[in-house]
Amino acid sequence: MIVITVDQQGSRHDDDRVESARRLLSGGFHRLRAPERTAGDELQAVTDDAAVAVGAALALLADGHWSVGIGVGTVELPLPQETRAGRGRAFEAARTAVEAAKNTPVPVQVRGADEAAAARAEAILSVLGHIVTRRSREGQEVAALLNAGSTITAAAEVLGVSRQAASQRAAAAGWSVEPAGRRLAEDLLREADAAAGAER
């Protein structure tokens, strides 16, 4: 299982953004436990889908207000209805990860039983996070459409710009490296998850 624990940055001097983050992720968590406030300005979710975990992490990094911890490992089953009541190594790993993420330039960390796979997943997520956090609003818009499966032509129509303009926005957003980076991060999270299952 993959547990994501996130903590709002600078929450003492900012609005409570937990509900907006839940809405941001609402379409992606169709498996297991959807994002839920755990305490104060924290949010936690559980999935067995690495693609969902990677997508959530990058969406939260792009939002710019979150430290993101990903824990990969076993959980006690059956999962409770409330995410915050969950227990197991993945929950513990996510807690360790989010605390570590608060002190890194790109605030995302991964912990798991397979330390090598977790470290590699963390490395590629940090690179992708560096890219997505520097995108303009226009870059975020075109990247979101392309990540959802749109072509450049279709994205241009949705955005009301020329195909050339959409292509230029995608290039400026660094989108060309994102699909391969996402797949690598997903594969590495699956690898870490498989190692956790083998140790069970």
C-alpha positions as YAML, in Angstrom:
chain: A
units: angstrom
residues:
- id: 1
  name: MET
  ca: [0.00, 0.00, 0.00]
- id: 2
  name: ILE
  ca: [0.98, 3.62, -0.50]
- id: 3
  name: VAL
  ca: [0.12, 6.22, 2.11]
- id: 4
  name: ILE
  ca: [0.40, 9.93, 1.35]
- id: 5
  name: THR
  ca: [0.64, 12.32, 4.27]
- id: 6
  name: VAL
  ca: [0.88, 16.03, 3.55]
- id: 7
  name: ASP
  ca: [1.29, 19.05, 5.78]
- id: 8
  name: GLN
  ca: [0.43, 22.62, 4.85]
- id: 9
  name: GLN
  ca: [3.45, 24.92, 4.80]
- id: 10
  name: GLY
  ca: [3.31, 28.09, 6.87]
- id: 11
  name: SER
  ca: [-0.20, 27.31, 8.06]
- id: 12
  name: ARG
  ca: [0.05, 29.59, 11.08]
- id: 13
  name: HIS
  ca: [0.28, 32.57, 8.74]
- id: 14
  name: ASP
  ca: [-2.01, 31.37, 5.95]
- id: 15
  name: ASP
  ca: [-5.57, 30.30, 5.29]
- id: 16
  name: ASP
  ca: [-6.56, 26.68, 5.98]
- id: 17
  name: ARG
  ca: [-6.07, 25.00, 2.60]
- id: 18
  name: VAL
  ca: [-7.01, 21.41, 3.47]
- id: 19
  name: GLU
  ca: [-10.44, 21.50, 1.85]
- id: 20
  name: SER
  ca: [-9.09, 23.06, -1.34]
- id: 21
  name: ALA
  ca: [-6.45, 20.31, -1.48]
- id: 22
  name: ARG
  ca: [-9.15, 17.68, -1.07]
- id: 23
  name: ARG
  ca: [-11.02, 19.18, -3.99]
- id: 24
  name: LEU
  ca: [-7.81, 19.30, -6.01]
- id: 25
  name: LEU
  ca: [-7.37, 15.55, -5.54]
- id: 26
  name: SER
  ca: [-11.02, 14.53, -5.55]
- id: 27
  name: GLY
  ca: [-11.03, 13.07, -9.05]
- id: 28
  name: GLY
  ca: [-7.97, 10.87, -8.62]
- id: 29
  name: PHE
  ca: [-8.58, 8.78, -5.53]
- id: 30
  name: HIS
  ca: [-11.02, 6.18, -6.79]
- id: 31
  name: ARG
  ca: [-9.39, 3.34, -4.84]
- id: 32
  name: LEU
  ca: [-9.19, 2.68, -1.11]
- id: 33
  name: ARG
  ca: [-9.25, 5.80, 1.11]
- id: 34
  name: ALA
  ca: [-9.73, 9.27, -0.32]
- id: 35
  name: PRO
  ca: [-7.85, 12.30, 1.06]
- id: 36
  name: GLU
  ca: [-9.02, 13.15, 4.55]
- id: 37
  name: ARG
  ca: [-8.01, 15.72, 7.15]
- id: 38
  name: THR
  ca: [-6.14, 13.90, 9.90]
- id: 39
  name: ALA
  ca: [-5.24, 16.69, 12.30]
- id: 40
  name: GLY
  ca: [-5.09, 20.44, 11.96]
- id: 41
  name: ASP
  ca: [-3.56, 21.26, 8.59]
- id: 42
  name: GLU
  ca: [-2.65, 17.71, 7.59]
- id: 43
  name: LEU
  ca: [-4.18, 15.53, 4.89]
- id: 44
  name: GLN
  ca: [-3.77, 11.78, 4.40]
- id: 45
  name: ALA
  ca: [-4.82, 9.26, 1.76]
- id: 46
  name: VAL
  ca: [-4.26, 5.57, 1.02]
- id: 47
  name: THR
  ca: [-4.00, 3.90, -2.37]
- id: 48
  name: ASP
  ca: [-2.65, 0.76, -3.99]
- id: 49
  name: ASP
  ca: [-2.22, 2.57, -7.31]
- id: 50
  name: ALA
  ca: [1.23, 4.08, -7.88]
- id: 51
  name: ALA
  ca: [-0.06, 6.31, -10.70]
- id: 52
  name: VAL
  ca: [-2.61, 7.85, -8.33]
- id: 53
  name: ALA
  ca: [0.10, 8.48, -5.74]
- id: 54
  name: VAL
  ca: [2.44, 10.13, -8.25]
- id: 55
  name: GLY
  ca: [-0.35, 12.27, -9.67]
- id: 56
  name: ALA
  ca: [-1.40, 13.40, -6.21]
- id: 57
  name: ALA
  ca: [2.14, 14.25, -5.16]
- id: 58
  name: LEU
  ca: [2.79, 16.33, -8.27]
- id: 59
  name: ALA
  ca: [-0.57, 18.11, -8.02]
- id: 60
  name: LEU
  ca: [0.17, 19.09, -4.43]
- id: 61
  name: LEU
  ca: [3.70, 20.22, -5.27]
- id: 62
  name: ALA
  ca: [2.36, 22.32, -8.15]
- id: 63
  name: ASP
  ca: [-0.15, 23.87, -5.76]
- id: 64
  name: GLY
  ca: [2.83, 25.20, -3.83]
- id: 65
  name: HIS
  ca: [1.55, 24.96, -0.26]
- id: 66
  name: TRP
  ca: [2.39, 21.42, 0.82]
- id: 67
  name: SER
  ca: [5.13, 19.20, 2.18]
- id: 68
  name: VAL
  ca: [4.50, 15.73, 0.76]
- id: 69
  name: GLY
  ca: [5.43, 12.44, 2.39]
- id: 70
  name: ILE
  ca: [4.93, 9.09, 0.67]
- id: 71
  name: GLY
  ca: [5.15, 5.87, 2.67]
- id: 72
  name: VAL
  ca: [5.24, 2.47, 1.00]
- id: 73
  name: GLY
  ca: [4.67, -0.69, 3.01]
- id: 74
  name: THR
  ca: [2.19, -2.90, 4.74]
- id: 75
  name: VAL
  ca: [-0.97, -1.69, 6.47]
- id: 76
  name: GLU
  ca: [-3.28, -3.38, 8.91]
- id: 77
  name: LEU
  ca: [-6.33, -4.78, 7.14]
- id: 78
  name: PRO
  ca: [-9.18, -4.23, 6.89]
- id: 79
  name: LEU
  ca: [-8.58, -0.54, 6.52]
- id: 80
  name: PRO
  ca: [-10.75, 1.53, 8.86]
- id: 81
  name: GLN
  ca: [-13.32, 3.83, 7.27]
- id: 82
  name: GLU
  ca: [-11.46, 6.86, 8.60]
- id: 83
  name: THR
  ca: [-8.00, 7.23, 7.09]
- id: 84
  name: ARG
  ca: [-6.55, 8.74, 10.26]
- id: 85
  name: ALA
  ca: [-7.34, 5.52, 12.14]
- id: 86
  name: GLY
  ca: [-5.12, 3.45, 9.84]
- id: 87
  name: ARG
  ca: [-2.06, 1.65, 11.13]
- id: 88
  name: GLY
  ca: [0.94, -0.11, 9.68]
- id: 89
  name: ARG
  ca: [4.40, 0.43, 8.29]
- id: 90
  name: ALA
  ca: [3.19, 2.50, 5.33]
- id: 91
  name: PHE
  ca: [1.55, 4.99, 7.70]
- id: 92
  name: GLU
  ca: [4.70, 5.18, 9.82]
- id: 93
  name: ALA
  ca: [6.86, 5.63, 6.72]
- id: 94
  name: ALA
  ca: [4.63, 8.42, 5.41]
- id: 95
  name: ARG
  ca: [4.89, 10.24, 8.74]
- id: 96
  name: THR
  ca: [8.69, 10.01, 8.66]
- id: 97
  name: ALA
  ca: [8.69, 11.14, 5.02]
- id: 98
  name: VAL
  ca: [6.53, 14.23, 5.51]
- id: 99
  name: GLU
  ca: [8.62, 15.40, 8.45]
- id: 100
  name: ALA
  ca: [11.76, 15.04, 6.34]
- id: 101
  name: ALA
  ca: [10.09, 16.83, 3.39]
- id: 102
  name: LYS
  ca: [9.68, 19.98, 5.45]
- id: 103
  name: ASN
  ca: [13.44, 20.50, 5.34]
- id: 104
  name: THR
  ca: [14.15, 19.88, 1.66]
- id: 105
  name: PRO
  ca: [14.28, 22.35, -1.27]
- id: 106
  name: VAL
  ca: [11.62, 20.38, -3.14]
- id: 107
  name: PRO
  ca: [9.27, 19.28, -0.34]
- id: 108
  name: VAL
  ca: [8.70, 15.63, -1.23]
- id: 109
  name: GLN
  ca: [10.19, 12.53, 0.39]
- id: 110
  name: VAL
  ca: [9.58, 8.79, 0.01]
- id: 111
  name: ARG
  ca: [10.18, 6.07, 2.59]
- id: 112
  name: GLY
  ca: [9.70, 2.33, 2.28]
- id: 113
  name: ALA
  ca: [11.06, -1.10, 3.09]
- id: 114
  name: ASP
  ca: [13.00, -1.14, -0.18]
- id: 115
  name: GLU
  ca: [15.16, 1.86, 0.63]
- id: 116
  name: ALA
  ca: [16.90, 1.90, -2.76]
- id: 117
  name: ALA
  ca: [13.64, 1.95, -4.74]
- id: 118
  name: ALA
  ca: [12.17, 4.55, -2.38]
- id: 119
  name: ALA
  ca: [15.24, 6.75, -2.76]
- id: 120
  name: ARG
  ca: [15.10, 6.53, -6.56]
- id: 121
  name: ALA
  ca: [11.38, 7.33, -6.56]
- id: 122
  name: GLU
  ca: [12.09, 10.29, -4.33]
- id: 123
  name: ALA
  ca: [14.84, 11.49, -6.67]
- id: 124
  name: ILE
  ca: [12.66, 11.51, -9.78]
- id: 125
  name: LEU
  ca: [9.72, 13.06, -7.90]
- id: 126
  name: SER
  ca: [12.06, 15.81, -6.70]
- id: 127
  name: VAL
  ca: [13.13, 16.51, -10.29]
- id: 128
  name: LEU
  ca: [9.52, 16.55, -11.48]
- id: 129
  name: GLY
  ca: [8.55, 18.67, -8.49]
- id: 130
  name: HIS
  ca: [11.25, 21.17, -9.40]
- id: 131
  name: ILE
  ca: [9.69, 21.43, -12.86]
- id: 132
  name: VAL
  ca: [6.02, 21.68, -11.86]
- id: 133
  name: THR
  ca: [6.55, 24.23, -9.10]
- id: 134
  name: ARG
  ca: [8.09, 26.66, -11.60]
- id: 135
  name: ARG
  ca: [5.31, 26.55, -14.16]
- id: 136
  name: SER
  ca: [3.25, 29.59, -14.98]
- id: 137
  name: ARG
  ca: [-0.53, 29.40, -14.72]
- id: 138
  name: GLU
  ca: [-0.67, 28.94, -18.49]
- id: 139
  name: GLY
  ca: [1.89, 26.17, -18.29]
- id: 140
  name: GLN
  ca: [-0.07, 24.41, -15.58]
- id: 141
  name: GLU
  ca: [-3.22, 24.61, -17.68]
- id: 142
  name: VAL
  ca: [-1.71, 23.07, -20.79]
- id: 143
  name: ALA
  ca: [0.19, 20.43, -18.79]
- id: 144
  name: ALA
  ca: [-3.00, 19.38, -17.01]
- id: 145
  name: LEU
  ca: [-4.76, 18.87, -20.33]
- id: 146
  name: LEU
  ca: [-1.86, 16.92, -21.82]
- id: 147
  name: ASN
  ca: [-1.55, 14.74, -18.71]
- id: 148
  name: ALA
  ca: [-5.25, 13.97, -19.02]
- id: 149
  name: GLY
  ca: [-4.66, 12.62, -22.53]
- id: 150
  name: SER
  ca: [-5.33, 15.63, -24.73]
- id: 151
  name: THR
  ca: [-3.28, 16.28, -27.84]
- id: 152
  name: ILE
  ca: [-1.64, 19.67, -28.36]
- id: 153
  name: THR
  ca: [-4.32, 20.46, -30.95]
- id: 154
  name: ALA
  ca: [-7.16, 19.56, -28.57]
- id: 155
  name: ALA
  ca: [-5.52, 21.45, -25.71]
- id: 156
  name: ALA
  ca: [-5.19, 24.53, -27.92]
- id: 157
  name: GLU
  ca: [-8.91, 24.39, -28.73]
- id: 158
  name: VAL
  ca: [-9.85, 24.12, -25.04]
- id: 159
  name: LEU
  ca: [-7.55, 27.00, -24.11]
- id: 160
  name: GLY
  ca: [-8.67, 29.13, -27.03]
- id: 161
  name: VAL
  ca: [-5.17, 29.61, -28.43]
- id: 162
  name: SER
  ca: [-3.34, 28.53, -31.55]
- id: 163
  name: ARG
  ca: [-1.66, 25.15, -31.73]
- id: 164
  name: GLN
  ca: [1.69, 26.93, -31.90]
- id: 165
  name: ALA
  ca: [0.93, 28.90, -28.73]
- id: 166
  name: ALA
  ca: [-0.13, 25.74, -26.88]
- id: 167
  name: SER
  ca: [3.04, 23.99, -28.03]
- id: 168
  name: GLN
  ca: [5.16, 26.91, -26.84]
- id: 169
  name: ARG
  ca: [3.44, 26.85, -23.44]
- id: 170
  name: ALA
  ca: [4.04, 23.10, -23.12]
- id: 171
  name: ALA
  ca: [7.71, 23.57, -24.00]
- id: 172
  name: ALA
  ca: [8.13, 26.40, -21.49]
- id: 173
  name: ALA
  ca: [6.43, 24.21, -18.86]
- id: 174
  name: GLY
  ca: [8.94, 21.41, -19.42]
- id: 175
  name: TRP
  ca: [6.11, 19.00, -20.11]
- id: 176
  name: SER
  ca: [8.06, 16.85, -22.59]
- id: 177
  name: VAL
  ca: [9.97, 15.08, -19.80]
- id: 178
  name: GLU
  ca: [6.99, 14.63, -17.49]
- id: 179
  name: PRO
  ca: [5.32, 11.50, -18.92]
- id: 180
  name: ALA
  ca: [8.54, 9.44, -18.81]
- id: 181
  name: GLY
  ca: [9.35, 10.79, -15.35]
- id: 182
  name: ARG
  ca: [5.92, 9.88, -14.06]
- id: 183
  name: ARG
  ca: [6.21, 6.34, -15.43]
- id: 184
  name: LEU
  ca: [9.61, 5.90, -13.79]
- id: 185
  name: ALA
  ca: [8.33, 7.16, -10.44]
- id: 186
  name: GLU
  ca: [5.33, 4.85, -10.69]
- id: 187
  name: ASP
  ca: [7.52, 1.84, -11.51]
- id: 188
  name: LEU
  ca: [9.79, 2.58, -8.56]
- id: 189
  name: LEU
  ca: [6.86, 2.93, -6.14]
- id: 190
  name: ARG
  ca: [5.52, -0.41, -7.43]
- id: 191
  name: GLU
  ca: [8.95, -1.93, -6.87]
- id: 192
  name: ALA
  ca: [9.05, -0.63, -3.31]
- id: 193
  name: ASP
  ca: [5.49, -1.85, -2.72]
- id: 194
  name: ALA
  ca: [6.32, -5.32, -4.05]
- id: 195
  name: ALA
  ca: [9.31, -5.52, -1.70]
- id: 196
  name: ALA
  ca: [7.08, -4.58, 1.22]
- id: 197
  name: GLY
  ca: [4.63, -7.32, 0.28]
- id: 198
  name: ALA
  ca: [7.43, -9.88, 0.03]
- id: 199
  name: GLU
  ca: [8.56, -9.04, 3.59]
- id: 200
  name: ARG
  ca: [5.10, -9.47, 4.99]
...
